[in-house]
Amino acid sequence: RSSDLFHLNSETKRNLENLQGLTRARNSTLKIAEEVLPRQYMNRFPSSPQPPPGGELCQVEGNLNDLLSDCENVLPTFRQTLINIVEAAGLVPDEIAVWDGKEVMLTPETPYKSLTVGPLKSRERCEEKVANEYDGDYSRLVDMVRASIVVANEDQLILAAEALQGLDIVRLKNRFKEPLFTGYCDALYNIKIDGIICEVQLHVSAIVAYKEESHHYYGFFRSFFAGNVLACKNRIDMLEKCIDPNADVQTALEEMLKSDDEDLIWGMYDLVEEMGDWYLCEVLCQRLCEIDPDNVFYKERLACALDDQGKYAQAEALHRQCWEVRKKTLGEHHQGTLESIIGIANALDCQGKYAQAEALHRQCWEVRKKTLGEHHPDTLNVLNNMAVAKDDNVAIALNGQGKYAQAEALYRQCWEGPRQP
């Protein structure tokens, strides 16, 4: 039974625990923020303005080498400008920020000061961010020159904000009013100095003190989710529905597998599938199949989880069950029925049963040629949302049988097919 003791993959356990950590850090931050939020500031300084419709906030320069040079040149002016801002708020720029009698830490080794001007963003980090978040567009790097101002109270915050009003503010995100998905609250300003867009964050010491707790988890977010905020937020929301952020992951999963809550178990499956833990996907799908034995979709997901672990004979048997049901309920030529045939054929391929696989691939190919047309993308592409050409599957089967000339002809046909009018 799926509810029997199972071994949780160490990588999956680490990933789930990191998501739990992000959730705990968010909840802690939101709790303290609710007590100290600068409500006067929140209402007086709304987020504005937004980039033009369909556009993004961008630097004039889009070449990384030129951007790095320009940002290096503007750094001294940027630093002096912010010293003036901090002093206008009644703060001493180099004074260490403190909350509740303790230094507020920027990193485990370095405390925040009233003004902390960060080093220029490194070339490596620029390239990583542009690749993961900005689709290769370096002009969208508007935080290469950046600084943080930490205030102790709302009066100081408003004085700093009033001083900033005298600068060329191109964007303000009032994240005290609209917190980040992590729960963190601050005010994020983008100001233009000598033609370069720079970033200034205004922090309240009582809130930023909690930022250190989430620093480790933010590193996980940045690597695992490639900086995709929406993807991470959705996964945290899903995890919080599935597992208590303070619970032991292994124990919580074992309890989940004893329940009859299909939505809960499916939500967990959706989460771990993205993490690529096919064993846990198998366990979760087994439980779903126990709850609803006639659900073909659950069986198909279980078959795929078995496929991904190399358990091809078991996967083949499940794909055949799905095929039989779909033939009766959908008809032999329905695309869902054909997908089941393709599942069987792929499992056969992986077991080295090339002749049987070839026959099934050809069967699907012939049906799709008649129903969709010879050059329709769905005729040429079968698996993974048109990622692998079905003719190519036949070719693989032929290749496995040593029928290289026939395989070559089909590979060429697949290559030519999409270019046909």
N, C-alpha and C positions, 0 to 999 in steps of 0.2 A: 504494500500500500504506500501511496505517496506520503502519508503522515508518519511513516516510520522514520527513524533517525536518518538524516542524510548529511553528507559532508559539504559544508559551504566553502566554495572556492575562495582561497585567501585574497585574490585580487578583487573579487566581487565584494567580499566582506570589507575590504579596505575602502572601496568605492562607496558602498552604502554607508559606512561609518563616517566618511568625509561629508556626504550629503547630510547625514544626521548632525554633524558638527556645524555645518553651515546653518542648518535650521535652528540649532540651539543658540548659536551666536546671533542670529537674526532676532530670535525671541527676547534674548537678553538686552539687545540694543534697543528694540522697540519699547521694552518695559522702562528702561531708564530715560529714553527719549520722551516718553509720555509725561514724565515728571519735570523735565527741564526744557522742553521745547520753547524756543523763542517766539511766542505767538504774535507779538507785536511786529517783529521782523517778517514773520510768515505772511501777514496780511499786507504789510506796507511794500514789500519788494516781490512782486509776482514774477514767475518765470517768463522771460521775454528777451529779445524777440525770437521767433522761430526762423529757421532757414527758409529760403524761398520755396514755394510749392514744388515738390518733386526733386528738390535739391538738398545739398548737405553743406554744412559749414566747412569751408575749404581755404587753404592757403592760396596765395596767388601763384606760388612756385610749386611745381609738382615733381621736380627732380630731387632725389634724396641728397645727393652731394651738395647741391646748391642750397637746399633747405638747411642742412647741417651747418653749412658755412654762415648763412644768414642768421640762424638762431644763435650761433656762437657770438656773432657780432652784437646782437641785441641784448644779450644776457646782462652786461653791466648796467645798461639803462633800465632794464626790467628790475634788477635788484634794487637800484636806488629809488625807483618809483615806489616799490613796495615798502621800503624803509620809511618813506614819507607817509604812506598810508597807515602803517602800524603806529608810528609816532603820533599821527593825528588822532588815533583811537586811544591815546594815553598809555600805550604799551611800550616796553623796552624790547627792541627787535631780538637781541641775543639772550633774553631771559628764558629760562627753561619753563615749559608749561607744566602746571601741577594741578592735580585734582584729588581731593580727599587726602591730602598730605603726601601723595605719591607723584613721582614724575610720570608724565604721559609719554608713552614710548612710541616712537615712529617705527623702530625695529627693535628686536630684543636687546640690541647693544646701544641704540641711539635714541635719545629723547627728542621730542618736539621742542622747538623754541617758539616764542611768540611769532617769529617769522622764520620759516625754513624754506630756503630756496633750493630746490632739488638740482642735481646735476642734469646736464642736457641728456635727454633720452638717448640711449646708445643706439648705434647703427643696427646691432643685432635685434634689439627689442623693437625698433621701428619696422624692420623687415618682417619680424614675426607678427606684429599687430596688423600690418598692411595685408599680409598673406591671409591671416585668419579672419579679419573683420572688415577690411576695406576693399576687397576685390582688386588688389594691386594698385590702388590709387593713393599715392604718397601725399597728395595735396590735402587729404583728409586728416593728416597728422596735425592736430591743433593743440597738442599737449606736450610738445617737445621741450618747450620752455615752461616750467611750472613751479609753483610755490604754494605753501600752506601757511595760513594765518590762524593761530589758535587763540581764542578769547575765553575769558573766565565767565562772562555773564552777557546778558542781552544788551545792556547799555554799551559795552565795548563792541559788540557785534554791529549794532546800528551805527556807531561812530565810524567803524571801518567801512561799512556799506556806504555811508554818506560820502566818505572820502573817495571811494571807488567810483562814485557817480560822476566825478570830474574827469574820468578817463573815457576812452573810446570802447564802451562795452558792446560787443557784438552778439553776446548771448549770456543769459543768466538762467541757470536751473536751480530753482528754489527747492532743494531736496529735503529741507525741513518739512515742507508741506507735502512733497511727493517723494517719499523715501525710495532708495534703491531696493531691488528685490532682496538684498541681504538684510534690509531693515535699517541700513546706515543712513544718517541724515546729515546734510551739510548744505552749503551754498556753493555752487560751482559757477565761477565767472570765466568767460573768455573775453580777454581784452586785446586790443590791437595796439602794438607799440612798434613804431618805425616799419609799419606794413606787415609785421609778423603777428599772427594770432597766438597768444599765450594763455595759460590756464592758471587761475588762482582759486584755491579752495578756502572757504571760511569754515572753521570748525569751532564747536563749543567743547571745552575740555571734558566736561562730564560725559559727553557722547563719544568723542574720539578715543577716550580711555578704553572703550570696549572694542575699538577697531583692531587692537592687537590680537585679541582672541580669535578673530576671524581671518587673520593674515595667512595662517597655514592653509585654511580651507579655501581662501581666495586663490592660492597657488594651484590647488587641485582644480578649482573651477576653470582657471585660465588654461590649464593643460588639457584636462579631460574634455571640456566643452568648447575648447578653442575660442574662449571669450564670448561665446554666444549666450547673451544674457537671457533671452527668452527660453532657450532650451534648458538652461540650468534652472530657471525659475519654475518651469513646468515640471521638471524632475523633482525639485524640492517639494512642490505642492503635492505631487503624486506620492512621494515617499511619506510625507506627513499624514496623508490619508491612510497609508498602508501600515506604517510602523511608528510607534511612539518614538520621538527623537531621543528619549532617554533610555529606551529599552535595549537589551542585548539583541543584536541582529539575528543570531542563530536561534535563540529562544523564540523571538517574535515570529520568525518564519515557520518554525515548527508549530506554533499555535495557529498561525494562519492556515496551514495545511490540514488542520483538524476542523476548520470551519466550513460552512456551506455557502459563504459569501462569494458568488461568482465575480461580481464587480471588483471586489477587493483583490482577489487572486489574479484576475485579468490585469488590473492596474499594475500589480507587482510584476507580472510577466512582461508587460509593455516596458517597464523600467529596466529589467535585467536583460531583455533581448538587446537593447541598445548597448549594453555593456559587453555583450558577446559571451555571456555565460550560458552555453547551450545545455549544460547539465542541469542547472537550476531551472532553465526554461522547460526542460523535459519533466522535472519533478512537478512544477506548477501546472503544466498541461495535463499530466497524468491525473492530478487532483480535479482539474476541470472536467476531464472525461469521466471521472468517477461520479461527479455531481450530475453531469448531463451526458450520459453515454451515447445519445443519438445525435449529438452536435457534431456535424461533419467538419466545421471550421476548427473546433478544438482538436479533432483528430489530425487534421492537416497540419496545424501548428506543431503538434507533437511529432508528426512524421518529419517535419523540417528540422526540429531540434535534434532528432535522432540522426538525420542526414549529416548535420553539421558536426556531430561527434564521431562520424564514420561508422555508425551502426546501420549499415545500408540494408541488410536483410530485414530487420525490424521495420525500418522506414518503408521499404517496399511493400510489406504486408499491410501497413496502415494506408498507404497511397492506394492500394488495390481496394481496400474497404471503402474509401472515399469515392473511388471511381464507380464501384457498383451502386452505391447510393445515388450518386449524381446522374448516372445513366437512367435510373428509374424516375428521378424527380425532375431533372432538367432536360434530359434527352441526350443522345449520343454526340450531337454536333454542337452542344452549348460550350461556350468558352470555359466555363468552370469545369466541365467534364474533361475537356482537352487538357486543362492544367493538371488534373489528376493523372492523366495518361503520361504527361511530361514528367511528373514526379516519379512515376514508376520507371520510366525510361532512364531517367538520370540515376536512380538507385541501381538499376541494372548495369548501366555504364560503369559505375563505380565498383561494381562487383566483377567487372570484366566480362559480363554477358552481352557482348557487343551485338551479336546477331539479333537477339531479342529486343535490345534497345533500338537498333536500327529500324526494325519493323514498326515499333510504336511511334518513333519519331516521324517515320514516313506517313503513318496513318494520320497524325496531326497535321502534317504538312499538306497532305492532299485535301483534307477537310477545309483548311484555311484558304488554300488556293481557290477552292470552289465558292466559299462563302464570303471571303474578303477580297480576293483578287491576288494574283501572283506577286505583285510588287507592293502590296500593302505592308506597312511596317510590322503589323502583328503576324503576318505570314512569315516574314524574315526573322522576326525576333520573338522568342518564346519566354525565356526565363528572365526573372528579375526586371520586370517592367521594360521589356524590349532590349535588355542589355546583352543577351546572348542569342544569336540567330538560330532559329530552329533548324534551318537547313544545315547550319554549322553543327548542330547536335548529331544530325545524320552523318555528317562528315567525320565527326569524332568517332562515331560508332564504326564507320567504315575504316577509318585510320587504325582503330584498335584491332581490326580483323586483317590488317595488312593490305587493304584495297586502296592503295595510295592514289592511283590514277582517278578512281571514282571520287575519292575524297577531295582531290585537287579540283575537280570539275565543280563540285558543290561549293567549295570555298570561293571559287571565282564567281559563281552565280550569286552567292551572298554579297560579295563585294560589289558586283555590278548592279544588283537588284535595286538598292536605294537610289541609284542615279537615274533610274528609268523615269520617264515622265508619268 
